[in-house]
Amino acid sequence: MQYFIIRCLALFICFQSTMNAIEPAKRHTARFAGTYMFGSAIHKDADEDEDDHVGPGGTVLLYPESDSTMLFFMEVEKGEPANTIGRLTGKITLKSNKGIFTLNNPQGIPVCKLSFQIEKRFLDIRTVDGLAECGFGPGVRADNRFFRYSGEIPECYEVDGKKTCFEQTLEKKNTVATPAIEKKPATLPVNGNPL
């Protein structure tokens, strides 16, 4: 009986390893992958002259890590006059198109909690339980409806000239917040193409 249980466990582990090796486009969560935007981020992408749009905006990139989890990169900005920008990367586990992201402080106490509700054409992100200390900086919040701009799976993103690819982050800890105050936010390339 013990031999049977050990063998089943070994087969299960091999099956899990095989499932994680599946191409991103074939993972169950790939249907939600892509680039989502709101506000000035959409206008900046559509117009040549970025200076015309100074309101709040944001971009979220969703990458299918497995059949039930997605990695994300988020950049949101408050708009004029400060143009404070916040960035956040993380992982969500999806159940019925919904996921929760929690960021803990060094003592393990949750300080940021965001709900992700993914629909066919949009992504709703909301702060949960008032836990909004996501490291974004003054006046920047993630709460908004982000409209699906592209269904192409984003392989990488770039911040301050440093390119990071989602496949490289699978082994790393997944909760990083970076507040930044900038006058002109950098354009985020997706697969080498500017948004």
C-alpha positions in Angstrom: 0.0 0.0 0.0 2.8 2.4 0.9 4.5 1.6 -2.5 1.2 2.5 -4.3 0.9 5.8 -2.5 4.5 6.8 -3.1 4.2 5.9 -6.8 1.0 8.0 -7.1 2.7 10.9 -5.4 5.6 10.6 -7.8 3.3 10.6 -10.8 1.4 13.6 -9.4 4.7 15.5 -9.0 5.7 14.6 -12.6 2.3 15.7 -13.9 2.6 19.1 -12.1 6.0 19.7 -13.5 4.7 18.9 -17.0 1.8 21.3 -16.5 4.1 24.1 -15.5 6.2 23.5 -18.6 3.2 24.1 -20.9 3.7 27.1 -23.2 2.1 30.3 -21.8 -0.4 30.5 -24.7 -1.7 27.0 -23.9 -2.3 27.7 -20.2 -5.9 28.0 -19.0 -5.3 31.6 -17.8 -3.9 32.7 -21.2 -7.5 33.9 -22.2 -7.0 36.7 -19.6 -3.5 37.6 -20.6 -2.6 40.9 -22.2 -2.4 44.6 -21.6 -5.1 46.5 -19.8 -5.2 50.3 -19.5 -7.3 53.2 -18.2 -7.2 57.0 -18.5 -4.3 58.9 -19.8 -2.3 55.7 -20.5 -4.8 54.9 -23.3 -4.5 58.4 -24.7 -0.7 58.5 -24.5 -0.6 55.3 -26.5 -3.0 56.6 -29.2 -1.5 60.0 -29.6 1.9 61.2 -30.7 1.9 64.2 -28.3 2.0 62.8 -24.8 1.9 66.2 -23.2 -1.8 66.7 -24.1 -3.0 64.2 -21.5 -2.1 64.9 -17.9 -4.8 63.0 -16.0 -4.6 59.8 -14.0 -3.9 56.6 -15.9 -2.5 53.1 -15.6 -1.4 49.9 -17.3 -1.6 46.3 -16.1 0.2 43.5 -17.8 -1.2 40.0 -17.1 1.0 36.9 -17.8 -0.3 33.3 -17.5 2.0 31.6 -15.0 0.0 28.4 -14.8 -3.5 27.2 -15.3 -4.7 28.9 -12.1 -2.2 31.7 -11.5 -1.1 34.9 -13.3 1.8 37.2 -12.8 1.2 40.9 -13.2 3.0 44.2 -13.6 1.1 47.4 -12.8 2.0 51.0 -13.3 -0.5 53.7 -12.2 -0.1 57.4 -12.1 -2.0 60.2 -10.3 -1.6 62.8 -13.0 -0.9 66.5 -12.7 0.5 68.4 -10.9 2.8 65.8 -9.2 2.6 63.0 -11.8 3.4 60.5 -9.0 3.7 57.0 -10.3 3.5 53.7 -8.5 4.6 50.3 -9.7 3.7 46.8 -8.4 4.5 43.3 -9.5 2.9 40.2 -8.1 1.0 37.0 -8.5 -2.7 36.2 -8.2 -4.5 32.8 -8.1 -7.7 32.9 -10.1 -10.9 31.3 -9.1 -14.0 32.1 -11.2 -12.2 35.0 -12.9 -11.3 36.5 -9.5 -8.1 36.8 -7.6 -6.7 38.6 -4.5 -3.2 40.0 -4.2 -1.8 40.7 -0.7 1.4 42.6 0.1 2.8 42.1 3.6 5.2 44.4 5.5 8.4 42.9 6.9 6.6 41.8 10.0 4.2 39.7 7.9 1.2 42.0 8.4 -0.9 42.7 5.3 -0.6 46.4 4.2 -1.9 46.2 0.7 -4.8 44.0 -0.6 -6.2 44.2 -4.1 -9.0 42.3 -5.7 -8.8 41.5 -9.4 -12.0 40.8 -11.3 -11.2 39.8 -14.9 -13.9 39.9 -17.6 -13.6 39.5 -21.4 -12.9 43.2 -22.2 -11.8 44.7 -18.9 -10.1 44.2 -15.5 -11.5 45.7 -12.3 -9.1 46.3 -9.5 -10.3 47.4 -6.1 -8.7 47.9 -2.7 -9.9 45.3 -0.1 -10.5 46.0 3.6 -8.9 49.5 3.3 -5.5 48.0 2.9 -4.1 50.5 0.4 -0.4 50.9 1.4 0.9 49.4 -1.8 4.0 51.6 -2.0 2.6 53.7 -4.8 3.3 57.1 -3.3 1.0 60.0 -2.3 -2.5 60.0 -3.9 -1.9 57.0 -6.2 -4.3 54.1 -6.1 -4.9 51.1 -8.3 -8.7 51.2 -8.0 -10.1 51.4 -11.5 -11.5 49.6 -14.5 -8.7 48.8 -16.9 -9.9 48.1 -20.4 -8.3 45.3 -22.4 -6.0 47.0 -24.9 -4.3 43.9 -26.3 -4.7 40.1 -25.9 -1.1 39.4 -26.8 0.7 37.7 -24.0 3.3 40.2 -22.6 6.6 38.5 -22.2 8.5 41.4 -20.6 8.2 44.9 -19.2 10.7 47.7 -18.9 11.2 50.2 -16.0 13.9 52.9 -16.0 15.7 51.1 -18.8 15.7 47.7 -17.1 13.9 44.9 -18.9 12.3 42.2 -16.8 10.7 39.1 -18.4 7.9 37.3 -16.6 9.5 33.8 -17.1 12.6 35.0 -15.3 10.5 36.1 -12.3 8.9 32.7 -11.8 11.6 31.7 -9.4 11.7 35.0 -7.4 9.6 36.3 -4.6 6.6 38.0 -6.2 5.8 41.0 -4.1 7.6 44.1 -5.0 6.3 47.7 -4.8 8.3 50.6 -6.2 7.0 54.2 -5.7 8.4 56.8 -8.0 7.9 60.5 -8.6 8.5 61.4 -12.3 7.4 64.2 -14.6 7.1 61.9 -17.6 6.4 58.2 -17.1 8.4 55.8 -19.3 6.5 54.0 -22.0 6.2 50.3 -21.2 7.2 48.1 -24.2 5.4 44.8 -24.7 7.4 42.2 -26.6 9.7 44.9 -27.8 6.9 47.1 -29.1 5.9 50.3 -27.3 2.4 50.4 -25.9 
